[in-house]
Amino acid sequence: MLVSIVLVGVLLLVVVMPFGKTKSDTSQTQSAEETAIHTANEAAYYEQRLKNILEHSYGSGTMDVMVHLAESFEESYLYGSKEQQAKVDGVLVVAQVKEPEAVSDITFAVCALFDLPAHKVAVMIKK
């Protein structure tokens, strides 16, 4: 008799338990999607700003820029509020320039701007 009551109780628990994604799974998925969108927007912002700055120096339409952001985030404390910012992990610049010293100038500028070592910055000459 006691065993049948326990089995009925377990059966009721199984029937009542929700199946599928829970709210926490859904919120984690949404959070990951929002992070990916934010990271893509941030990369596009950095690319556009860097392209504008370089084209201001070397001429319009002479630069293509790609910025790669790291998976991990840096926390910055600005005016007492905590913000997460993606860290720039690498930069590729394809430049249409005539002077060979422009490659080293662009590399130096990008390294200084994003606090990157030189091996994380590639500058190629467009032909």
C-alpha positions in Angstrom: 0.0 0.0 0.0 2.8 2.4 0.9 4.7 1.5 -2.2 1.7 2.3 -4.4 1.2 5.7 -2.7 4.9 6.6 -3.3 4.7 5.4 -7.0 1.5 7.5 -7.5 3.3 10.5 -6.0 6.3 10.1 -8.3 4.0 9.7 -11.3 2.3 12.9 -10.4 5.6 14.7 -10.0 6.7 13.5 -13.5 3.4 14.6 -15.1 3.5 18.0 -13.4 7.1 18.8 -14.2 7.5 21.1 -17.2 9.4 19.9 -20.2 11.5 21.9 -22.7 13.5 24.9 -22.0 13.2 26.6 -18.7 13.3 30.3 -18.2 17.0 30.3 -17.1 17.9 28.4 -20.4 16.0 30.9 -22.4 17.5 33.9 -20.6 21.0 32.4 -21.1 20.4 32.0 -24.8 19.0 35.5 -25.1 22.0 36.9 -23.2 24.5 35.0 -25.5 22.7 36.4 -28.6 22.7 39.9 -27.2 26.4 39.6 -26.4 27.1 38.4 -30.0 25.1 41.3 -31.5 26.9 43.8 -29.2 30.3 42.4 -30.1 29.5 42.6 -33.8 28.3 46.2 -33.5 31.4 47.1 -31.5 33.7 45.6 -34.1 31.9 47.4 -36.9 32.2 50.7 -34.9 36.0 50.2 -34.4 36.4 49.3 -38.1 34.6 52.3 -39.3 36.4 54.7 -37.0 39.8 53.4 -37.9 39.0 53.4 -41.6 37.9 57.0 -41.4 41.0 58.1 -39.5 43.4 56.3 -41.9 41.5 57.6 -45.0 41.7 61.1 -43.6 45.5 60.7 -43.7 46.0 58.7 -46.9 43.0 59.5 -49.0 39.4 58.5 -49.4 38.7 54.9 -50.5 42.3 53.7 -49.9 41.7 51.6 -46.8 39.8 48.4 -45.9 39.9 47.5 -42.2 38.9 44.3 -40.2 38.9 44.2 -36.4 38.8 41.0 -34.5 37.5 41.1 -31.0 38.4 38.5 -28.3 35.8 36.2 -26.8 36.6 37.5 -23.3 35.5 40.9 -22.1 37.3 43.5 -20.1 35.4 45.3 -17.3 35.9 49.0 -17.2 34.7 51.3 -14.5 33.6 54.6 -16.0 32.2 57.2 -13.7 31.4 54.6 -11.1 29.4 52.3 -13.4 30.7 48.9 -14.5 30.8 48.3 -18.3 31.9 45.3 -20.2 33.9 46.0 -23.4 35.2 43.4 -25.9 39.0 43.5 -26.2 40.5 44.0 -29.6 42.5 40.9 -30.4 43.8 41.7 -33.9 43.6 44.1 -36.8 44.0 43.7 -40.5 44.4 46.8 -42.7 44.6 46.6 -46.5 45.9 49.9 -47.7 46.4 51.4 -51.1 49.5 53.4 -50.5 52.6 54.3 -52.6 55.1 54.9 -49.8 56.6 51.7 -48.2 57.1 53.6 -44.9 53.3 54.0 -44.7 53.0 50.4 -43.7 55.1 50.9 -40.6 53.3 54.2 -39.8 49.9 52.4 -40.0 51.2 49.5 -37.9 52.5 51.8 -35.3 49.3 53.8 -35.2 47.1 50.7 -34.8 49.4 49.2 -32.1 49.2 52.5 -30.1 45.4 52.9 -30.6 44.4 49.4 -29.5 47.4 48.6 -27.2 48.3 45.6 -29.3 51.7 44.0 -30.0 53.0 44.4 -33.5 52.4 40.7 -34.4 48.6 41.2 -33.8 48.5 43.9 -36.6 48.8 43.1 -40.3 49.0 45.8 -42.9 48.9 44.7 -46.5 49.4 46.8 -49.6 46.4 46.8 -52.1 47.5 46.6 -55.7 
